[in-house]
Amino acid sequence: CAKGKGFSIINGQRFDWKERDIFCVPSWAWHEHHNLSETEDACLFQFNDLPVIESLGLFQSRELEENNGHQMT
């Protein structure tokens, strides 16, 4: 997290984060990110191995359909 504070829900479990925190989301896990401030931006940097996953023919993408696309915690 480069700026701000918020939380992520990863496979139904909430993880709080703030500036300078680092966390890893498994590529197969349902995940969503939320900014806790209504007035300040939150900035998360993302790194992934998408080119490798696509080259190996392993890429999958699905949207969560239930609960308006949000996980239950």
SULPECOR-V636481 format. One record per helix or strand. SS is the DSSP state (2 for helix, 1 for strand). FROM is the first residue (numbers start at 1). TO is the last residue. If there is no record, write none. Layout:
# SULPECOR-V636481
ss = {SS/SS}
from = {FROM/FROM}
to = {TO/TO}
This chain:
# SULPECOR-V636481
ss = {1/1/1/1/1/2/2}
from = {3/5/13/31/43/50/66}
to = {3/10/18/35/43/55/69}
